[in-house]
Amino acid sequence: MTLSCTCGGERFVFASVRDVLARANEEKSGDRLAGIAARSELERVAAKQVLSELTLARLRESPVADYDADEVTRFVDDRLDREAFARIAGWTVAELREFLLSSATDGAAVEAIRHGLTGEMAAAAAKVMSNLDLVRAARKLKVGSRANTTLGGEGVLAARLQPNHPADAVEGVLASIYEGLSYGAGDAVIGVNPACDTPETVARLLEATQRVIEALDLPTQNCVLSHVTTQMKAIEGGAPAGLIFQSIAGSEKGNTAFGITIETLDKAHELGRRSCINAGGQVMYFETGQGSELSSGSHHGADQLTMEARCYALARHFNPFLVNDVVGFIGPEYLADGRQMIRAGLEDHFMGKLLGLPMGADACYTNHMEADQNDLENLAVLLVVAGVNYFMGVPMGDDVMLSYQSTSYHDVASLRELMGCRPAPEFERWLTDRQLMRDGRLTEKAGDPSYVMELLGARI
């Protein structure tokens, strides 16, 4: 099949399926930086037309990173559900889109095919959808997960309590935890980004957060978001962790740049299943974000959206409890402004859910992007409508260690109240028993960290 079409009286010919995918992508500064973006809006429309007519079999036959050269491609393709793929192999991308948007298609129908989909197929579907399409399709794709709390249920909106400190000072971390708990944040995880990536630092922060969890009889899990191998050393030394974290990429070269292989992730998963304090058994926490492969020169000439989808196709095989799309963290080289940030957040959430992942989002931006608080809030509202599992909860929305803007504790509380959402059920019971919540709404005691400190007494 020739990869060409005539659009607006002009004929466009594309060199490969990889080229079609790249030029069909919505405007992203990262693709333009890589020299693979559509050169005009007319070419973008032409590429979308060609892409919509490709079969899913053709996409499987044409991964953006060759099977023989990339372990992510091999890992995903070798584990593809052959029966599910056989049912959809002859579908065009346009037919997949119509299936996903049809009112007759429910979550069970999607579940029957999702393990026959590759990242390239999920990316292709996203590229021929509008923002509203992405919200509508994702809304029906419920993906639950369970550790010590249960996320992803109807009307549940969770929050990672992110109590970072620029010097890893335990007292500062604890102060942020008390405030976050008082607003009802923390049901996804109490997750600290350490400034110092050593097993000793990781162990110290894990021990401090676990002391709070035990002293308050708090139904949640802890995690320190250092490199996976650092966490493994701390856990093997006896540090108490609820989850094991790692950032991942959509190519072997990208993961090498992160200092990991698929074997590394296998070992971490096995260790977590043996050692994590986790009643539900889903022990992995992954973070992703459009542009990471381009930043390390590991994108194989593919666009950042398609590489992001490949992350999700890899992640699902480790049955993670959390997958977090850090939308605007990398910077304007990859997403230039609020419009691109919002589009990327909706794309990523949809693709992750389509491939079977419990997706959360860090609706965020760096201070040198052309974005502001209103863009962040617009994305957050759209993602709640789309059924996102969780957001970040950062003191005042300003992370003093990572130096970026995200959703605050009170943002999550406002979104729950506005959209009729509630915390994870185990966590809501805890909040209710401690008089911080009543009938799903925060009480007058909420927002006061000293009240949480009173609940602790002298127990830590």
N, C-alpha and C positions, 0 to 999 in steps of 0.2 A: 504494500500500500504506500503510495507516494504521500509524503507529509507536506501537503500544499493545499492552498485554497485561494480563491479570488475574493477579495473583500473591498468594497468601495471602489471597484474598478481597477484595483491593483492586485497583482498576483504575488503571493508570498510562498516561499519554499523554505522548509526547515530541515536542518542537517540531520537531526536525530530526534528520538523521543525525548532525550534529555533536553535538547534545544526547545522543543515544543513546551515541555513542562516549565522551563525557565521563562520563556517569553509570554506564557499564559498567566504568569503570576501577577497579582496586583502590585502596584508600584512600591518598591522597597529600596531604600538607599543602599543596602548591602548588595543586592543584585546588580545595581548600577555600578557600584564600586568594582564588582567582579567582572564587569563587561558582558553580562549575560542577559540583562533586562531587555524588554521590548523597546525598540527604538522609536516607537510612536504608539499612540493609542490604537490606531488602525491595525498595527501589527499585533498588538495585544489581543484585539478582538479576533483576528485571523487565527492566532495560536489557540485561543479558547475554542474556536470552531473546530479546528483540527483535533484538538484534545478530546472534545466531546464525542467525536466519532471513533476514537480508538477503543479497542476491546480491552477488557481486563487481562485477557491472555497476553495481548501485545505488551501491556505494561509489565506483566510478570517476566516476560521474555527479554525486557529491556531495562533492567535495573540501572540506576544512575551510577552505581559503582559496580564494576564487573564481578561476577560470581567468583572467578578464579583469583581476583586480586584483593578481595575484601571479606573479612570474616563476618561482618555484620550482615552482608548480603547472604552469605552461605548459611549463617545461623537462622535467619528469618525464613529463607526459602526451604531449607531442609526440614523445618518444623511446621510448615504450612499445612493446614487441614486439607488433605487432598479431596475429600468428599465435598466439603463446603466450597472449595475452589471450583470443582467440576460443575457445580450448580450455577455458577456465575461467570465462568470463563468467557462465555460468548456475549456477555452484556457489554454494551458500550458505556463509557463514562457518563453520558447523558442518561442512559437507562438506570445506572446506579444512583444518580442524583434524583431522578423521578421516584425511584423506589424509596429512598430515604425521606423524601418530602411528602410522600403520599399519606393521606389521612388513614388509609387502610393498613399502613405499616406500623407495627408496634415494636416495643423493645424485644419481644421474643423473636420476631421475624428477623431483626437485625442480629440478634445473638446467633441465629442459625447460620449466618454467613460470615460473621466478622473474623473468624479464625482462618478463613480462606482469603483474606485481604492482606496485601503487603502495604508498606508505607507509601510506595509510589501510587497505589490505587487510592488510598485515603487522601493523599495530596491532590491528586487529579480531581477528585470530587469537590474538595474545598475550592479549587481554582475556578470552577464553573458555578459557584454559589455566590449570592449576595450576602451582605451582613445579616439580613433578616433570615435568609435561608439557613445560614450557619446556626443562628439562635434556634430556629424552629426545629431543625434536624437534631441538634444536640439535646434539646429539651426532652425528647423521648428516649434518650440513650442513658438510662440510669445504670450506674456502676457503683455498687456498694463495696465496702471494705471493712475489715474488723481487726483491731488490735485489742487494746483495753477499752476502747470506745468504738462505736459503730457509725460509720459515715456513709453518705450517699443515699439515705432514705428520703422519701417524699417530704419536702418541706424542711429538710435539715441543712443548715448552713453552719459549717464549723470554722474554726480559726486556729492557725498556728500561732502560739504565743512566742514572739521573737524578741527575747530580752538581751540583745547584744550589748557588749560593753567594749570600748576601745582598748582597755587594758586587761580584759578578762577578769576584772575584779568581781569576786563572788558577791560582795555586798551590793554592788551596782546591779548585777544580774538578778539577785533576789528582789531588790526593790522594784524592778520592772515586772517581775513575775507577780508580785502582790497586786500591783496596779492592774495588770492584765486579767488576773483571775477575778478581780472586783468588777470588771466589765463583762465577764462571761467568756473571755478568750481562753484558749488552751485545750479545747477538746480534740483538736487534730493532733497536736504535739506541743510540748515545750521544747523548742528547738533553738539552740544557741550556735551562732556562727563565731568560732573562736578567732581571735587576732593572732594567736600563736598556735601553730600546727605541730604539737608534740603530744605523745601519749600521756605525759604527766598532766598537761593542761586539760586534755580531753577527759581524763579520769577525774580530775578535780571538779570540773563542771558537771560531769555525769553524777558524781556523788552528791554534789550540792543540790541539783535539781531533783534527784531521787529522794533525798531527805525531805524535801517539801512535799513531794507526792505521797510519801508514806505518812508523814506527820498529819497531813490533811485528809488522809484516806481518799485521795483524789483519783478519779477514774480517767487517767490519761497515760501518756507515754513520753519519755524524754529522748533526746537525740542531740549530739554535738556534731555540727556539720563540717568536720574536718575531712581530710582525704580518707578514703575508705580504709587504706592500709593502716593509717594512724589509729582510727577507731578500733580496728581489729586487734591491734597490739594492746590497746587499753582494755578492751573487753576480755581478751585472753588473760590479762593480768588481774581480772576480777572486777573491773568497773561495771556498774549497773546501767545497762542501756535498754531502751524499749524498741528502738529502731536503728538501722544502719543506713547511712546516707552516702550517696555519690552523685555527682554530676556526670551525665553521659552524653555521648555524641552519636551521630547517625552513620559514622564510618569507622573503620579500624584505625585509620590514621588520626582521626579526631579523638578516639579513645586513648590512643598512644600519647597524644598531647596532654590528655588528662592524667596520664600515668597509670592507665588500667588496661586490662584485656577482658574478654568475656570470661575467661577462667578466673580472673580476680573477682568478678561479680558472683560467679558460682561459689567460690570459697566464702565470700562474705555472706551469701544467702545461707549456706550450710551452717556457718558459725552463728548467725542470727537465729536460725531455727533451734539450735541447741542451747543458746545462752541468753537471748533477749528476754526481758520481763514483759511478756506479750501473750495475753490469753487467746487472742484470735489467730496467731500464727503468721500473719502477714507482716513481715519484719523489714522490708526494704522501703527506702524513701529515695526517689530519684528527682533531680532537677534538670531542666532543659531550658532552651531558649533560642529563638531564631538568631542565627549569625555566628554561633560558636564554632562551627566547622570552617566558615570563611575566615574567621579570625586566626585560625591555626593553619590555613592553607590546605585543609583536608576535605574540601567539598566536592572534589572530582568534577569540577565544572558545572555542578548542579546548583539550583537555586536554594535559598535558605529555607523556604517553606518545605520543599521536598526532603531536605536533609533532616528537618525537625520531625517530619512524619516517620522517618526511618528510626529516630530515637524511640518513638512510641512502639513501633513494631518489635524493637529489641526489648524494651522494658517489660512488655506484657508477659514474657516468659518467666519472669522472676516474681510474679504475683505480688506486686508492691501494695503497701497500704496507702502510700501517698505518692502522687506524681505532681510536681509543681512546675508550671510554666512561668519562668521569671521573665515576664514579657518585655519590659523596657530597660533591663538592667545593663545590657552590654553597651548601649549608647547609640548616638546618632549615625555612626558609620553603618549601622545595620537597620535601624528604624529611626527615620529622621525626625518624626514629629508625632503629635497626638493622633492624627488620622491613621498613620501607619501602625502605631502602637495598638490602637483599638482593633484594627483589622487583624493584626497578628494574634492578638489575644483570643478573638473569636475563632479564627482558623485553628489555632492550636488546641483549644478546648474541644472543638468539634472533632478534630482528627484523633485526639487521644481517646475520647469517649467512643468513637466509632471502632477503634481497635481494641476496646475493652478495658480501658484504664480508668482508675478513680482519680479524675483530674481536679486539681486545684489550680489557683492562679495567684501569682504575685503581680497584682495590677500596679505597676510601678514605672518610674522614669528617673533618669539621671538628670542632674541639674544643667547639663549642657545640651539637652535635647530641646527642640521646639515643642514642649509639652508643659502642661501645668496641672494643678489639682483638679480642675474641671474635667480634663481629659481622663485622668485617673478615675474619677467618680463616675463619669459616663460609661467607661469600660466596666467598672464594677457592677453597676446596675444592669447592664446588658448581660453580663455573665451570670448574675443571679437568675435572671429570666431564663437563661439558657440551661440552668440547673447545675452550676458549678458546685463542687463538693466543699471547698473551703478557700479562705483567703488568709493573708498574713495579718497579724495583729502586732503593730510596732508602736512604741510610745510616741504619741503625737504625730505618727505617720512619717517620722524623720529618723532614719537609722543612723545613729551617731558613730557606728563602727564602719559600716559599708558605704556611708555617704550617698544615700539615694532616698527617694521619696516613695512611700508605699501606703497601704491602707492602715489606719490606726485602730486601736482598740474600740474607740467610740464609733469609727466608721462601720465596723462589723456589727456593733450593737444597733446602729441606725438602719443598716441594711436588713437585719433580721426583723426589726419592728416595721419598717416600710413595706417589706415584701412578704410578711406573714411567715417568716422562717423561725426555726428554733435550733438550739444547740443539739449535739449528739444526745440521744435519750439518756444514757448513763450520766452524762455531764449535767444535763438539765436537772435530773433528780438530785444530784449533789448540790447544785446551785439553789434549788428549791429548799432542800433540807437546811441549808445555811442562810436562808432568808435573803439571798441575793437575787432571786427570781421568784415570781409568782404568776402562775398561769401563762408561762412563756414570756413574760415581760420583766425587765429589770425592776427592782424595788428601789426605795429611797436609800437603801444601804449600798447600792451599787456605785462603782466609781470611787470608792474610798479604800485605798490600800491599807489604811490603818485598821480597818475592820477585819481584813484577812489576817493581818498580823495578830489581832486579838484572838482569832480562831486558832492560830498556831500556838499562842501562849509561849511557853518556854521549851517547846518540843524540838526545836532545832537550834 
